[in-house]
């Protein structure tokens, strides 16, 4: 069970973090928001295999304190239509 949300299977572990942790993919990404270079592994049913935070859905926002840019011009503003 995921130690953060307690709802999903805790199939992801981090080899870089201190201690033993078990997260689901989304919670592993949240826990590593400011630790993008940590090495993670995912349980495949038989053993842990290396994966990446990017494979788990991590998107590194540079600037704005790790949050997406508030001036994201790639999405049109529906109020301007």
C-alpha positions as CSV (number, residue, x, y, z in Angstrom):
1,X,0.0,0.0,0.0
2,X,1.2,3.5,-0.9
3,X,2.6,5.2,2.3
4,X,1.3,8.6,1.1
5,X,-2.2,8.1,-0.2
6,X,-2.9,4.7,1.4
7,X,-5.1,3.9,-1.6
8,X,-3.0,2.4,-4.4
9,X,-0.3,-0.3,-4.5
10,X,3.1,0.9,-3.2
11,X,5.0,-0.4,-6.2
12,X,7.7,2.3,-6.4
13,X,10.8,2.6,-4.2
14,X,13.6,5.2,-4.3
15,X,17.2,4.0,-4.1
16,X,18.4,7.6,-3.3
17,X,16.1,8.4,-0.4
18,X,17.0,7.5,3.2
19,X,14.9,4.7,4.7
20,X,12.5,2.3,3.1
21,X,9.5,3.8,1.2
22,X,6.7,2.4,-1.0
23,X,4.7,4.8,-3.2
24,X,2.3,4.5,-6.0
25,X,3.5,6.2,-9.2
26,X,1.7,9.6,-8.7
27,X,2.7,9.8,-5.0
28,X,6.4,9.0,-5.9
29,X,6.3,11.9,-8.4
30,X,4.8,14.2,-5.7
31,X,7.4,13.1,-3.1
32,X,10.2,13.9,-5.6
33,X,8.9,17.2,-6.9
34,X,12.2,18.8,-5.8
35,X,14.4,15.7,-6.2
36,X,14.4,15.1,-10.0
37,X,17.6,13.2,-10.1
38,X,16.7,10.4,-7.6
39,X,16.9,6.9,-8.8
40,X,13.6,5.0,-8.6
41,X,12.5,1.4,-9.2
42,X,9.1,-0.1,-9.9
43,X,7.9,-3.6,-8.9
44,X,7.1,-5.7,-11.9
45,X,5.5,-8.6,-10.1
46,X,8.7,-10.5,-9.7
47,X,11.4,-7.9,-8.8
48,X,12.1,-4.2,-8.8
49,X,13.4,-2.9,-12.1
50,X,14.8,0.6,-12.8
51,X,12.5,3.2,-14.1
52,X,12.6,7.0,-14.1
53,X,10.5,9.7,-12.5
54,X,9.7,10.9,-16.1
55,X,8.3,7.4,-16.9
56,X,6.1,7.9,-13.8
57,X,4.8,11.2,-15.1
58,X,7.2,13.7,-13.6
59,X,7.4,17.0,-15.4
60,X,10.1,19.3,-14.1
61,X,9.0,23.0,-13.9
62,X,12.0,25.2,-13.8
63,X,11.3,28.5,-12.1
64,X,8.2,29.7,-10.2
65,X,9.2,27.5,-7.2
66,X,8.6,24.2,-9.1
67,X,5.1,25.2,-10.2
68,X,4.0,25.6,-13.8
69,X,4.5,29.0,-15.3
70,X,1.4,31.1,-14.7
71,X,1.9,32.6,-18.1
72,X,1.6,29.3,-20.0
73,X,0.9,30.5,-23.6
74,X,0.5,27.0,-25.0
75,X,-3.1,26.8,-23.8
76,X,-5.6,29.3,-25.2
77,X,-7.6,31.3,-22.7
78,X,-11.3,30.4,-23.1
79,X,-12.3,33.9,-21.9
80,X,-10.5,35.6,-24.8
81,X,-12.5,33.7,-27.4
